Amino acid sequence: MITDNPFSVLSQSISPAIMQIYVIAMFVLVVGGTILDTIHKKSAKYFFENSKKAQERTTRTVGGGEKISIAVKTVVSDIATSAEFCNQRRRVSHLLTMYGFVIFVATTAIMVFFYPTPAAPTPVYLPLLWHLGALMLCVGGYWFWFFIRVDVAAEGHHWYRIVRADLFILSLLATATFGLVWSFLQATGASALATVFLGLFILSSLVLFAGVLWSKFAHMFFKPAAAFQKRVIKADGSRDNLPLPADKPEKFGLGIKRLSPRNY
């Protein structure tokens, strides 16, 4: 099963062109949903306004070479290894889900566009990576959903409490789970059940990619930019020029020293 390209087998009943059009449509939905999310939540406007204000407080100029170095550090620390997570369980869960999703989506696109039929033999590693990516996604996602969610840990809510923000993780888990079940049933020859789970796989992926405006999907595109900006304003000194918090016994204004609160 794990060495079989499920889309190649599917091409016997569904035209590869239809599969390719569907993948392109999902890509367009993600791009369109992200743009609408940016407009609706004014994320880009806030980002650029915040960047402009930070430039007015700079104490030194960050050169191109230093910005490249900051970008590399951002990719390695904030994206590739998710170092911002203090909770190690949350970090491992996030990395499993993130890399599983990337592998799952990338191998899906490669197999659908380059190896859509048995006439184009699929390299064994692609189906292996597709199934591995889906499994990684399921392990990380279900671990997060049942054991790590903030509401469950901090507020004692039940795991089945669902809010709109959960649309992304639930549709993501459903897509990977139904995809694996469909692949297994198709490989074992259970055609009727395989058709049912293929339909669920398509439906859940449609919700995942079409629901960008109502989920946290677009967050993954803003997060790297925000992390990079955070490092830049720290390097150029604009962060140090922000007003100090009230509990810091520093001097403000006319040489007046603000004292920390005291308990009597």
Helices and strands as residue ranges (DSSP letters): H 6-10, H 16-41, H 43-55, H 64-73, I 74-80, H 88-114, H 125-143, I 144-148, H 150-150, I 151-155, G 164-166, H 167-188, H 191-210, G 212-214, H 219-235, E 251-252, E 256-257
